[in-house]
Amino acid sequence: MADVHLDVQDYYGKVLQTTDDLMTNACTTSSAMPRYIKTAISNVHEEVISKYYGCGLTLPLRLEGAHVLDLGSGAGRDCYIASQLVGKEGYVVGVDMTKEQLLTARKYIDFHMDKFGYSKKNVEFHEGYLEELSKLNLKGASFDVVVSNCVLNLVKDKRAVLEACFALLKEGGELYFSDVYASRRIPEILAQDKVLYGECLSGALYWNDFEQMAKQVGFFDPRVVSSSPITIQNEDAIEKLGDIKFHSITYRLFKLKDLEPDCEDFGQAVRYLGNIQHSEKGMFLDAHHYFEKGKIKAVCGNTWNMLFQTRFKENFDFIGNFETHYGIFEGCGKNPPFNQIASNEGTPALSCC
Ligand SMILES: C[S@@+](CC[C@H](N)C(=O)[O-])C[C@H]1O[C@@H](n2cnc3c(N)ncnc32)[C@H](O)[C@@H]1O
């Protein structure tokens, strides 16, 4: 493990100085962004932006007042966006192991607090290994949202990180994160390749291994928010990787003890009230669920709980209960993320559950 830490620290601390130094486009973000996120990014210092190596949009809706933890926060771009979204009452904690990245992130705390008009800071950065989060004295069950952007693939003991996340989240909280996933298990020989590993490719999990691991840890119903193919624009890498395909996937995993392994039908429905800032016309829960304002929509028990037992409770009317079970939720099927169309905005890619 120590070797992997050193190699990754070397890659993100010394080999890469800015996004332009990346050899492939795996650690870059291609998804479209809502305007309010673009505005928030425009307030972030240019040096922080230049050292951004994320692969997705890891900032869910309704963060006002939330306590957010960013795992592998790098130079701090997502933390400083979150700092604006959580507001003065919220708080953001970033964790990373690479000194150079932390140096950039910490250098601009005062700059950003001034820019956002905050009299006291609402962001802090901790140095540490994600496999050893318990050493950082973060309070258990204290975070509303854990985010992470293109990091888990770089970690050897991925299960340890998921378990720590689960322990740090409040009940009803969520892990909302983007990472690189592979279409099949990656041979160990490729994982030894320092460039392929550093570029967020050969440490990636096969997506179904990730989903099984998430369920075993207690995140029973992982939901894909968006999924988009990564086109590796590097001949060497393409040759070495052969037929393995990669996607950048954003998952949302709620910590809810009542979730079931499958989507079950209890005859329930919800109606979105249109009262989430930046999403007044409709709200995306995931790539399968778009809730148009005012329209009643049938949902399975798990989706109901993801709205009723979380920070979204005030944003919906809830119709029904769990008294009668009507069987499996109709139309509910397994849609592997590699078959899904990237979508967390605009028209939903798929309907139903
Ligand atoms: C691809 S970069 C992404 C950084 C940041 N999330 C962003 O979007 O710019 C991966 C980051 O994860 C950090 N990292 C990787 N493995 C780690 C580990 N085991 N513990 C702590 N940080 C880790 C690296 O230091 C690096 O800053």
PDBQT file of the ligand as one rigid body, heavy atoms in Angstrom, charges set to zero:
ROOT
HETATM    1  C1  LIG A 401      -7.452  12.543  -9.732  1.00  0.00    +0.000 C 
HETATM    2  S1  LIG A 401      -7.033  13.517  -8.367  1.00  0.00    +0.000 S 
HETATM    3  C2  LIG A 401      -8.582  14.311  -8.028  1.00  0.00    +0.000 C 
HETATM    4  C3  LIG A 401      -8.443  15.464  -7.072  1.00  0.00    +0.000 C 
HETATM    5  C4  LIG A 401      -9.719  16.282  -6.851  1.00  0.00    +0.000 C 
HETATM    6  N1  LIG A 401     -10.805  15.470  -6.375  1.00  0.00    +0.000 N 
HETATM    7  C5  LIG A 401     -10.105  16.999  -8.111  1.00  0.00    +0.000 C 
HETATM    8  O1  LIG A 401     -11.220  16.753  -8.592  1.00  0.00    +0.000 OA
HETATM    9  O2  LIG A 401      -9.316  17.784  -8.598  1.00  0.00    +0.000 OA
HETATM   10  C6  LIG A 401      -6.911  12.322  -7.071  1.00  0.00    +0.000 C 
HETATM   11  C7  LIG A 401      -6.572  12.886  -5.717  1.00  0.00    +0.000 C 
HETATM   12  O3  LIG A 401      -6.788  11.852  -4.756  1.00  0.00    +0.000 OA
HETATM   13  C8  LIG A 401      -5.734  11.867  -3.817  1.00  0.00    +0.000 C 
HETATM   14  N2  LIG A 401      -5.586  10.490  -3.286  1.00  0.00    +0.000 N 
HETATM   15  C9  LIG A 401      -5.436   9.369  -4.007  1.00  0.00    +0.000 A 
HETATM   16  N3  LIG A 401      -5.352   8.297  -3.205  1.00  0.00    +0.000 NA
HETATM   17  C10 LIG A 401      -5.475   8.771  -1.939  1.00  0.00    +0.000 A 
HETATM   18  C11 LIG A 401      -5.471   8.133  -0.663  1.00  0.00    +0.000 A 
HETATM   19  N4  LIG A 401      -5.306   6.831  -0.541  1.00  0.00    +0.000 N 
HETATM   20  N5  LIG A 401      -5.624   8.920   0.429  1.00  0.00    +0.000 NA
HETATM   21  C12 LIG A 401      -5.762  10.265   0.309  1.00  0.00    +0.000 A 
HETATM   22  N6  LIG A 401      -5.778  10.922  -0.866  1.00  0.00    +0.000 NA
HETATM   23  C13 LIG A 401      -5.641  10.172  -1.988  1.00  0.00    +0.000 A 
HETATM   24  C14 LIG A 401      -4.531  12.312  -4.602  1.00  0.00    +0.000 C 
HETATM   25  O4  LIG A 401      -3.561  12.875  -3.767  1.00  0.00    +0.000 OA
HETATM   26  C15 LIG A 401      -5.136  13.334  -5.548  1.00  0.00    +0.000 C 
HETATM   27  O5  LIG A 401      -5.092  14.639  -5.024  1.00  0.00    +0.000 OA
ENDROOT
TORSDOF 0
